Amino acid sequence: MIIPVRCWSCGKPVGQCWEEYKERTAHGENPKKVMDDLGIERYCCRGVILGQTDLLDNVAKFKKF
């Protein structure tokens, strides 16, 4: 649901890149170019970003009041 702050494998901080990555890819930019521009070069870090799905809206539907 929430992007991890650090890469699971190497420990590099990747959480600060998620919002910009999501915004730029939503506007049609190539995900590879966006990750290169953000400095995400390792395949483990790229996997963390690519494997992330934004489920917060789906989970919020089931909130108990």
N, C-alpha and C positions, 0 to 999 in steps of 0.2 A: 504494500500500500504506500509506504513512504520510502523514498529513495534512501539507500544506505549512505551514511556519511562517508564511509571509507570502503575501498575495494575489499572484497572478502579474501582475496589471495595475497596481494602485496601490501595492502594497508594505505595506499595512496588516497588522499581525499578526493572524492568525486561528487559528493552531494551538492556542492555549490554550482556545479555545471548543469544540473538537471533542468532548471527552469529555462535557461537560455537554450539548451538543446531542444526541449519540448517546443518552445516558441518558434525557433528557427525551422525545425522540421515540419511544423504545422503550416508554415508559409511555403513549403515546397522545396526547401534546400535539401541537398544530398546529405544523408546522415554521416557518411564517411568524411565529407569535407567539414561538416560542423564539428565532429569529434577531433579532427586534425587541428582546426582553429582553436578549439578549447584546450588543446594540449593533452588529450586522452589518447595515448599512443599504444599502451600495452593491451594485449588481447584480453587479459583478465578484466581490466577496467572497462574496456569496450563491452564485454559481456555483461557486466553489471548494469551498464546504461541501457543496452539493447534489451536485456531481459526484464527490465522494469516495466510494469503496467500500472497505470493510474486507476486504482480501484476505489478511491476515496468516495466518489459520487455514488457508486453502487452500494458500498457499505453504509453510507449515511442514510439510505432508505430504510434500514432496519434498526435505526436508533430507537431505544426505548425512552419514553418520556417520563 
